[in-house]
């Protein structure tokens, strides 16, 4: 089932690039955090979506070898179009990757960083748990998993807008919806990651989880 999301029906440019308004809104605060983390080496971006973030962040973070990926073959077209438009050497061609598939980390060992933006609330809890576990397995010692998105706090949304969006997701698919912050940090701890929680604009959070 295709979910009805705020960015559904995002416009597409003649060169194949899609424009998601939410990706434009959150790009600057996410980039500022990535810059503050001083990341370098190999980064895998899971669920790259339109590719807007990959193009913008790779251009601003030349010390990172940026690998975009996505589950949907159609998204790879937009990601590749953004890559072509960016024209930066450290942005690799996108690859097809299902982040909720058990075992994918075996092909992605020794990563210095993994970035995941706005996915956990769109997939069921078992799939989200697999994403977290596999990402942890793929990281090199000292590597960082960076998770951005909306979360419940103590089982509750933090604003009326979040409550409405969470309810709309659950109405479309009862298995999905916002994950509780404690549930996510608990799974990260089980996977051997220590998480720092960073407040972000619009009631979102960034979890910066470091591998031991």
Buried (B, 14 or more C-beta within 10 A) or exposed (E): EEEEBEBEEBEBEEEBBBBBEBBBEBBEBBBEBBEEBEBEBBBBBBBBBBBBBBBBBBBBBEEBBBBBBBBBEEBBBBBBBBBBBBEBEBBBEBBEBBBBEEEBBEEBEEBBBBBBBBBBBBBBBEBBBBBBBBBBBBBBEEBBBBBBBBBBBEEEBBEEEBBEBBEBBBEBEEEBBBBBBEBBBBBBEEBBBEBEBBEBEEBBBBBBBBBE
